[in-house]
Amino acid sequence: MAEFADKGLAGARVDAIAARAGANKRMIYQYFGNKQDLWLVALENVYEAMRTEERLLHVTDLDPVEGMRRLVEFNFRFSMAHPELISLLNNENLHQARHLRRSKKVPALHSPLLAMIDEVLARGVAQGVFRPGVDPMQLYITIAALGYFFLSNTHTLSTIFRRDLSRPKARRERQAHIVEVVLGYLRP
């Protein structure tokens, strides 16, 4: 994953991947097939890690506002702690999701996520703390986008605004802002 995150699909070399993994290059080909299949496994693994950690939040067991807050904070913190996610997504988007399209695993990982968000939203509507009619998919895309753009463009934004947005304080401010934007949108 590190080799792909550092160099992208085109720049990564199986020799370097084998060296980093302490593995035999021929065994990698034997097990994974080719570099594109290995790339897909890397994409699937980063999505699976995120969804697995997300489930451990148990947001459906929490008060709806707190559950949504935790989900939003988690999404930002996970992306910040796993810059390979952003690198891999940027690269796969350059390929117009050609490789991800072959995955049966990734869409299956997102169905429970949307069900979880839907449950939190429904409980929030029932308690009068969230407005009705929010599409769980659109909400999730917004949550992901608010952190993704900031993290994927930290260097250019820091240059443009002449502020070091990679500092912990700037990242905490951004996380708090994202939470307020999402919760503000959800208020009735």
C-alpha positions in Angstrom: 0.0 0.0 0.0 2.8 2.4 0.8 4.5 1.9 -2.6 1.2 2.6 -4.4 0.4 5.6 -2.1 3.9 7.0 -2.8 4.1 6.4 -6.5 0.6 5.6 -7.8 -0.4 2.7 -9.9 1.8 3.7 -12.9 4.9 4.5 -10.8 4.8 1.7 -8.3 7.1 -1.3 -9.1 6.4 -4.8 -8.0 10.1 -5.2 -7.2 9.8 -2.3 -4.7 6.6 -3.8 -3.3 8.2 -7.1 -2.8 11.2 -5.5 -1.2 9.1 -3.5 1.2 7.0 -6.5 2.1 10.0 -8.8 2.4 8.3 -11.1 -0.2 9.4 -12.8 -3.3 8.2 -11.0 -6.5 7.2 -14.2 -8.2 5.0 -15.2 -5.2 3.3 -11.8 -5.4 2.4 -12.5 -9.0 1.4 -16.0 -8.2 -0.9 -14.9 -5.4 -2.3 -11.6 -6.8 -2.0 -12.2 -10.6 -0.8 -8.8 -11.8 0.0 -5.3 -10.6 -3.6 -4.1 -11.3 -5.1 -6.9 -9.2 -2.6 -6.0 -6.4 -3.7 -2.4 -6.7 -7.3 -3.4 -6.3 -6.5 -5.3 -3.2 -4.8 -2.3 -1.8 -7.9 -0.2 -2.5 -10.1 -2.8 -0.9 -7.9 -3.0 2.2 -8.0 0.7 2.9 -11.8 0.8 2.5 -12.2 -2.3 4.6 -10.0 -0.8 7.4 -12.0 2.3 7.4 -15.4 0.6 7.5 -14.2 -1.9 10.2 -13.1 0.9 12.5 -16.2 2.8 11.7 -18.4 0.0 12.9 -16.5 0.0 16.2 -17.9 3.4 16.9 -21.4 1.9 17.6 -23.0 5.2 16.6 -26.4 3.5 16.5 -26.1 2.9 20.2 -25.5 6.6 20.9 -27.7 9.7 21.1 -28.3 10.7 17.4 -26.4 14.0 17.7 -23.5 12.4 19.5 -23.5 9.4 17.0 -23.4 11.8 14.1 -20.7 13.9 15.7 -18.6 10.8 16.3 -19.1 9.6 12.7 -18.0 13.0 11.3 -15.0 13.2 13.6 -14.0 9.7 12.8 -14.1 10.2 9.1 -11.8 13.2 9.3 -9.4 11.6 11.8 -9.2 8.4 9.8 -8.4 10.2 6.6 -5.8 12.4 8.4 -4.2 9.3 10.0 -4.2 7.4 6.7 -2.9 9.6 4.0 -2.6 6.5 1.8 -6.4 6.6 1.5 -6.3 10.0 -0.1 -3.3 9.1 -2.3 -5.0 5.9 -3.5 -8.3 7.6 -4.1 -6.7 10.4 -6.0 -4.9 8.0 -8.2 -7.9 5.7 -8.8 -10.0 8.8 -9.8 -7.4 9.6 -12.4 -8.2 6.1 -13.8 -11.9 6.9 -13.6 -12.4 4.0 -11.0 -11.5 1.5 -13.7 -10.0 -0.9 -11.1 -12.5 -0.2 -8.2 -15.3 -1.0 -10.6 -14.2 -4.6 -10.5 -14.5 -4.9 -6.8 -17.4 -6.7 -5.2 -16.1 -6.1 -1.8 -16.1 -2.3 -1.7 -19.8 -1.7 -2.6 -20.7 -4.4 0.0 -18.8 -2.5 2.7 -20.8 0.7 2.0 -24.3 -0.8 2.3 -24.0 -1.2 6.1 -22.6 2.3 6.3 -25.6 3.8 4.7 -27.9 1.7 6.8 -26.1 2.9 9.9 -26.4 6.5 8.9 -30.1 6.0 8.0 -30.8 4.5 11.4 -29.1 7.5 13.2 -31.0 9.9 11.0 -34.3 8.2 11.7 -33.8 8.3 15.4 -32.8 11.9 15.2 -35.9 12.7 13.3 -38.1 10.8 15.8 -36.5 12.8 18.6 -37.0 16.1 16.8 -33.2 16.9 16.6 -32.7 16.2 12.9 -34.8 17.3 10.0 -36.6 14.7 7.8 -35.7 13.8 4.2 -31.9 13.6 4.4 -30.5 11.1 2.0 -27.9 9.0 3.8 -25.7 8.7 0.7 -25.6 12.4 0.0 -24.9 13.1 3.7 -22.0 10.7 3.7 -20.5 12.2 0.5 -20.7 15.6 2.2 -19.0 14.4 5.3 -16.3 12.7 3.3 -15.9 15.7 1.0 -15.5 18.3 3.8 -12.5 16.5 5.1 -11.1 15.1 1.9 -10.7 18.4 0.1 -9.0 20.0 3.1 -6.6 17.0 3.5 -5.9 16.4 -0.1 -5.2 20.1 -0.8 -3.5 21.1 2.5 -0.3 22.2 0.7 -1.9 24.3 -1.9 -4.4 25.8 0.5 -1.6 26.6 3.0 0.2 28.4 0.2 -2.8 30.3 -1.0 -4.0 31.4 2.4 -0.4 31.8 3.9 -1.3 29.6 6.9 0.1 26.3 7.8 -3.0 24.1 7.6 -1.0 21.0 8.4 -0.5 22.1 12.0 -2.5 20.2 14.7 -4.4 23.3 15.7 -5.5 24.0 12.1 -6.7 20.4 11.8 -8.6 20.5 15.1 -10.3 23.8 13.9 -11.2 22.1 10.6 -12.6 19.0 12.3 -14.8 21.2 14.6 -15.9 23.2 11.6 -17.0 20.1 9.7 -18.9 18.8 12.7 -20.7 22.2 13.0 -21.5 22.3 9.3 -23.0 18.8 9.3 -24.9 19.2 12.5 -26.2 22.6 11.4 -27.5 21.0 8.2 -29.3 18.3 10.1 -31.1 20.6 12.5 -34.8 20.9 11.9 
